[in-house]
């Protein structure tokens, strides 16, 4: 057990306001609780959007933010069996109820009652976090914390990419070259696809090319529909909306019979959509939300270095500089910013 009652944490105070301050150290309250000493937590795009004004993602006031973490097990409840004190672990941040019909039919990501750490309940951008055993997964302790904490976003992107697959030589367009869009790119490149990235920020386009994208276009200044038709002849096999408000554009870039993956979330965005092209061209629309049973696969990929996900990390900062990290991601200067404790 920690030898102190207070810890430093990043707290969402209210709309647009994040404060680094002292809060009580969480304790074991249930027999299946696991107390984790946090080593690293990466900033998610939802953290950035929740702290804009007006917010594009809704957080509960007064909670500790952060949900992409790696840490060391500090203490366990009396019924915990899957991890031991001293284990290096990562955390599935969505605590599903296990009782609703969605949970009982295997759709835990659609649970009607789940609580998400870091936006609904206290998260991990702090010295300690306490979660249920079922959310905790061991990861090899030779994986550096700043890489291990990327397990969660990788697990999320594995949810759609394991189902909506591309054949070697196929084509994928990813709209949005932020961290999530780049993970889509890395996975589809590993599958043998030609991947074209769209992003209005020059530094993000350049970063995508450095990571292996075949082409990176500016949707504000280039005729992307014309270029993609030239590159693919008939349109992309798969188009990914990784930003949360470009479904209309994604549909125009997909080939007949192609697939559109809607993965980005922007709760403030309103999209006007002409349904006719979806019907005429038999476009398959796939909405996909967070991770669903993909944590073990994500852990194996990171442990075995299947994709160079560590290259996404552009900045590693102490907790006191979390606001700087948020600004780096908001501006596009930073790709994945990791807070180390």
DRENSE-539714 format. One record per residue (C-alpha): x, y, z; residue in three letters. Coordinates in steps of 0.02 Angstrom, whole numbers, padded with zeros to 5 digits. Layout:
<pts>
      x      y      z residuo
      X      Y      Z     ALA
...
</pts>
This chain:
<pts>
      x      y      z residuo
  00000  00000  00000     UNK
  00065  00176 -00038     UNK
  00146  00256  00114     UNK
  00052  00419  00086     UNK
 -00127  00477  00081     UNK
 -00113  00605 -00060     UNK
 -00050  00593 -00238     UNK
 -00026  00711 -00385     UNK
 -00156  00697 -00523     UNK
 -00223  00788 -00676     UNK
 -00405  00832 -00638     UNK
 -00542  00888 -00758     UNK
 -00618  01032 -00659     UNK
 -00745  01096 -00784     UNK
 -00764  01140 -00967     UNK
 -00593  01184 -01036     UNK
 -00504  01176 -00867     UNK
 -00376  01045 -00814     UNK
 -00282  01061 -00650     UNK
 -00132  00965 -00584     UNK
 -00159  00950 -00398     UNK
 -00155  00837 -00245     UNK
 -00299  00712 -00225     UNK
 -00326  00562 -00110     UNK
 -00238  00401 -00157     UNK
 -00368  00270 -00208     UNK
 -00383  00115 -00102     UNK
 -00439 -00065 -00120     UNK
 -00628 -00063 -00094     UNK
 -00679 -00229 -00170     UNK
 -00608 -00405 -00162     UNK
 -00570 -00399 -00349     UNK
 -00487 -00227 -00351     UNK
 -00310 -00200 -00414     UNK
 -00211 -00047 -00360     UNK
 -00084  00005 -00493     UNK
  00064  00122 -00476     UNK
  00060  00213 -00642     UNK
  00221  00219 -00744     UNK
  00158  00299 -00904     UNK
 -00006  00362 -00975     UNK
 -00028  00427 -01151     UNK
 -00141  00572 -01196     UNK
 -00290  00521 -01303     UNK
 -00377  00628 -01433     UNK
 -00534  00619 -01326     UNK
 -00438  00706 -01186     UNK
 -00394  00846 -01306     UNK
 -00571  00863 -01373     UNK
 -00649  00859 -01200     UNK
 -00541  01006 -01147     UNK
 -00587  01117 -01293     UNK
 -00720  01249 -01271     UNK
 -00851  01201 -01325     UNK
 -00805  01020 -01289     UNK
 -00820  00888 -01425     UNK
 -00822  00749 -01296     UNK
 -00907  00753 -01127     UNK
 -00813  00718 -00964     UNK
 -00878  00713 -00786     UNK
 -00819  00862 -00685     UNK
 -00695  00827 -00546     UNK
 -00625  00663 -00611     UNK
 -00443  00615 -00641     UNK
 -00417  00601 -00830     UNK
 -00315  00472 -00927     UNK
 -00352  00294 -00983     UNK
 -00206  00232 -01090     UNK
 -00086  00167 -00959     UNK
  00050  00051 -00903     UNK
  00097  00023 -00722     UNK
  00151 -00096 -00586     UNK
  00030 -00190 -00474     UNK
  00047 -00116 -00300     UNK
 -00090 -00209 -00205     UNK
 -00229 -00332 -00244     UNK
 -00397 -00380 -00170     UNK
 -00412 -00548 -00083     UNK
 -00498 -00633 -00231     UNK
 -00379 -00574 -00369     UNK
 -00291 -00718 -00456     UNK
 -00239 -00659 -00631     UNK
 -00104 -00536 -00575     UNK
  00016 -00521 -00430     UNK
  00101 -00379 -00341     UNK
  00248 -00322 -00447     UNK
  00174 -00370 -00616     UNK
  00186 -00247 -00760     UNK
  00009 -00221 -00825     UNK
 -00100 -00127 -00949     UNK
 -00283 -00086 -00924     UNK
 -00442 -00104 -01025     UNK
 -00525  00061 -00974     UNK
 -00707  00012 -01003     UNK
 -00786 -00078 -00856     UNK
 -00932 -00175 -00929     UNK
 -01074 -00236 -00817     UNK
 -01083 -00417 -00876     UNK
 -01271 -00419 -00847     UNK
 -01354 -00324 -00988     UNK
 -01405 -00414 -01149     UNK
 -01259 -00340 -01246     UNK
 -01131 -00404 -01121     UNK
 -01216 -00574 -01114     UNK
 -01205 -00591 -01303     UNK
 -01020 -00545 -01311     UNK
 -01036 -00361 -01357     UNK
 -00950 -00289 -01204     UNK
 -00904 -00129 -01296     UNK
 -01090 -00093 -01314     UNK
 -01131 -00123 -01131     UNK
 -01278 -00018 -01075     UNK
 -01201  00017 -00906     UNK
 -01013  00026 -00930     UNK
 -00906  00157 -00845     UNK
 -00752  00223 -00933     UNK
 -00604  00271 -00827     UNK
 -00536  00444 -00861     UNK
 -00699  00524 -00914     UNK
 -00839  00451 -00806     UNK
 -00737  00390 -00657     UNK
 -00560  00427 -00598     UNK
 -00426  00380 -00723     UNK
 -00240  00353 -00733     UNK
 -00155  00522 -00756     UNK
 -00100  00509 -00576     UNK
  00022  00415 -00468     UNK
 -00103  00275 -00434     UNK
 -00263  00205 -00508     UNK
 -00378  00068 -00442     UNK
 -00478 -00042 -00561     UNK
 -00567 -00210 -00567     UNK
 -00460 -00365 -00598     UNK
 -00556 -00407 -00758     UNK
 -00487 -00248 -00838     UNK
 -00304 -00287 -00800     UNK
 -00186 -00380 -00917     UNK
 -00006 -00428 -00888     UNK
  00124 -00369 -01012     UNK
  00307 -00419 -01016     UNK
  00409 -00308 -00901     UNK
  00543 -00283 -01034     UNK
  00419 -00177 -01135     UNK
  00458  00006 -01093     UNK
  00312  00094 -01007     UNK
  00301  00229 -01143     UNK
  00268  00091 -01270     UNK
  00162 -00024 -01160     UNK
  00036  00116 -01129     UNK
 -00005  00114 -01316     UNK
 -00088 -00056 -01297     UNK
 -00260  00022 -01273     UNK
 -00267  00126 -01434     UNK
 -00195 -00020 -01532     UNK
 -00328 -00137 -01459     UNK
 -00462 -00013 -01511     UNK
 -00404 -00006 -01692     UNK
 -00387 -00195 -01698     UNK
 -00575 -00205 -01669     UNK
 -00621 -00142 -01844     UNK
 -00464 -00197 -01937     UNK
 -00480 -00380 -01885     UNK
 -00654 -00384 -01962     UNK
 -00644 -00263 -02108     UNK
 -00491 -00333 -02194     UNK
 -00395 -00285 -02350     UNK
 -00311 -00404 -02471     UNK
 -00126 -00381 -02509     UNK
 -00116 -00252 -02648     UNK
 -00283 -00175 -02598     UNK
 -00308  00009 -02561     UNK
 -00354  00104 -02403     UNK
 -00385  00289 -02374     UNK
 -00372  00353 -02196     UNK
 -00445  00525 -02159     UNK
 -00351  00599 -02013     UNK
 -00165  00572 -01981     UNK
 -00174  00583 -01792     UNK
 -00120  00437 -01683     UNK
 -00276  00331 -01717     UNK
 -00268  00361 -01905     UNK
 -00084  00315 -01905     UNK
 -00118  00152 -01812     UNK
 -00246  00110 -01947     UNK
 -00111  00148 -02075     UNK
  00020  00039 -01989     UNK
 -00099 -00109 -01976     UNK
 -00162 -00099 -02154     UNK
  00015 -00075 -02220     UNK
  00066 -00232 -02124     UNK
 -00076 -00321 -02215     UNK
 -00001 -00271 -02383     UNK
 -00114 -00126 -02432     UNK
 -00075  00037 -02518     UNK
 -00124  00171 -02391     UNK
 -00163  00353 -02430     UNK
 -00177  00476 -02286     UNK
 -00279  00637 -02286     UNK
 -00242  00778 -02164     UNK
 -00239  00968 -02178     UNK
 -00085  00985 -02066     UNK
  00080  00978 -02160     UNK
  00180  00908 -02015     UNK
  00056  00766 -01993     UNK
  00063  00723 -02178     UNK
  00253  00722 -02172     UNK
  00251  00613 -02016     UNK
  00133  00490 -02101     UNK
  00250  00476 -02249     UNK
  00398  00446 -02133     UNK
  00300  00304 -02052     UNK
  00266  00221 -02219     UNK
  00111  00297 -02297     UNK
  00112  00283 -02487     UNK
  00037  00455 -02512     UNK
 -00019  00599 -02400     UNK
 -00141  00730 -02466     UNK
 -00208  00896 -02405     UNK
 -00398  00887 -02418     UNK
 -00413  01077 -02410     UNK
 -00302  01116 -02560     UNK
 -00299  00958 -02666     UNK
 -00434  00871 -02767     UNK
 -00421  00713 -02664     UNK
 -00562  00623 -02755     UNK
 -00473  00647 -02921     UNK
 -00303  00593 -02851     UNK
 -00372  00439 -02765     UNK
 -00466  00387 -02921     UNK
 -00303  00405 -03017     UNK
 -00207  00302 -02888     UNK
 -00338  00165 -02867     UNK
 -00431  00170 -03035     UNK
 -00601  00132 -02957     UNK
 -00588  00205 -02782     UNK
 -00524  00138 -02616     UNK
 -00571 -00033 -02551     UNK
 -00582  00039 -02375     UNK
 -00600  00218 -02315     UNK
 -00576  00259 -02130     UNK
 -00650  00412 -02046     UNK
 -00531  00432 -01900     UNK
 -00588  00608 -01855     UNK
 -00775  00589 -01829     UNK
 -00862  00707 -01951     UNK
 -00813  00665 -02131     UNK
 -00930  00521 -02172     UNK
 -00992  00612 -02327     UNK
 -00816  00629 -02396     UNK
 -00772  00449 -02351     UNK
 -00920  00383 -02452     UNK
 -00862  00480 -02606     UNK
 -00688  00402 -02597     UNK
 -00742  00220 -02581     UNK
 -00761  00108 -02734     UNK
 -00925  00024 -02776     UNK
 -00948 -00115 -02650     UNK
 -00812 -00040 -02540     UNK
 -00815 -00013 -02353     UNK
 -00817  00143 -02245     UNK
 -00761  00128 -02064     UNK
 -00828  00261 -01947     UNK
 -00713  00263 -01796     UNK
 -00676  00442 -01747     UNK
 -00794  00525 -01623     UNK
 -00845  00707 -01616     UNK
 -01004  00729 -01516     UNK
 -01019  00911 -01570     UNK
 -01011  00877 -01757     UNK
 -01165  00874 -01869     UNK
 -01151  00784 -02035     UNK
 -01269  00811 -02182     UNK
 -01278  00655 -02288     UNK
 -01349  00609 -02457     UNK
 -01401  00427 -02439     UNK
 -01416  00391 -02625     UNK
 -01231  00355 -02662     UNK
 -01228  00227 -02521     UNK
 -01372  00133 -02604     UNK
 -01319  00155 -02786     UNK
 -01140  00101 -02750     UNK
 -01179 -00030 -02617     UNK
 -01060  00051 -02492     UNK
 -01039 -00046 -02331     UNK
 -01044  00070 -02179     UNK
 -00962  00003 -02021     UNK
 -00975  00099 -01858     UNK
 -00846  00030 -01736     UNK
 -00824  00079 -01554     UNK
 -00672  00051 -01443     UNK
 -00600 -00121 -01407     UNK
 -00692 -00287 -01400     UNK
 -00589 -00437 -01348     UNK
 -00434 -00371 -01436     UNK
 -00322 -00331 -01287     UNK
 -00230 -00500 -01290     UNK
 -00190 -00479 -01475     UNK
 -00131 -00300 -01449     UNK
 -00016 -00356 -01308     UNK
  00060 -00493 -01416     UNK
  00088 -00370 -01558     UNK
  00178 -00248 -01445     UNK
  00281 -00380 -01357     UNK
  00335 -00454 -01524     UNK
  00360 -00285 -01611     UNK
  00243 -00329 -01756     UNK
  00220 -00146 -01803     UNK
  00332  00003 -01756     UNK
  00200  00082 -01644     UNK
  00335  00161 -01535     UNK
  00372  00282 -01677     UNK
  00206  00369 -01641     UNK
  00278  00438 -01478     UNK
  00349  00610 -01514     UNK
  00355  00681 -01336     UNK
  00380  00608 -01162     UNK
  00338  00730 -01023     UNK
  00318  00734 -00833     UNK
  00146  00751 -00758     UNK
  00171  00935 -00717     UNK
  00184  00969 -00905     UNK
  00021  00884 -00954     UNK
 -00054  01047 -01017     UNK
  00095  01069 -01132     UNK
  00065  00892 -01195     UNK
 -00117  00932 -01232     UNK
 -00065  01086 -01331     UNK
  00064  00986 -01429     UNK
 -00070  00863 -01483     UNK
 -00200  00997 -01516     UNK
 -00082  01092 -01631     UNK
 -00026  00935 -01722     UNK
  00155  00966 -01673     UNK
  00149  00812 -01563     UNK
  00083  00644 -01622     UNK
  00072  00535 -01468     UNK
  00121  00621 -01307     UNK
  00159  00511 -01158     UNK
  00156  00571 -00978     UNK
  00283  00478 -00872     UNK
  00272  00462 -00684     UNK
</pts>
